[in-house]
Amino acid sequence: MIKNQQQTPVAARWLGYAGVLPFAAGAINLHFGWPLFDGFALQVFIVYSAVVLSFLGGMRWGQASLQSTHPWPAYLLAILPSLIAVSAVLLPRPGWQLLALAAGFAGIGLLDVVRPATGTPMWLQSLRWQLTGLVLLTHLLAWLAIRTW
């Protein structure tokens, strides 16, 4: 248990940054990996990105379920990341998929700062902003690696 709502729990910090590692590994592989695996690495990157984006919506859904009054707007905001993720995966070109997923991460990240879900501790807002920045950087690197729309 943490003593201070400002202090990030060690497990959350470690697991949050560990969750960025597959993004970083995918982006690095797309730049320097074996060309035979480029298509597979890109596919894994995109799928992992969609899953994580959906997870962020799930966090908001869980927080919305704790609200006692008027949870409709909170639930609507909670389903957006999953809808963006699925839509992005269905786009016809990998470059578009990466950009749509990056936009989804940027949007939910901004939403978490501008309109945090009810009961969100300050440490989570700070950690989410840091992780979102890293995830967006990996998306940019992956997009630059494939150089395609």
KAMOVEN-V867937 format. One record per helix or strand of 2 or more residues. SS is the DSSP state (h for helix, s for strand). FROM is the first residue (numbers start at 0). TO is the last residue. If there is no record, write none. Layout:
SS | FROM | TO
SS | FROM | TO
This chain:
h | 9 | 31
h | 34 | 63
h | 71 | 88
h | 93 | 113
h | 121 | 145
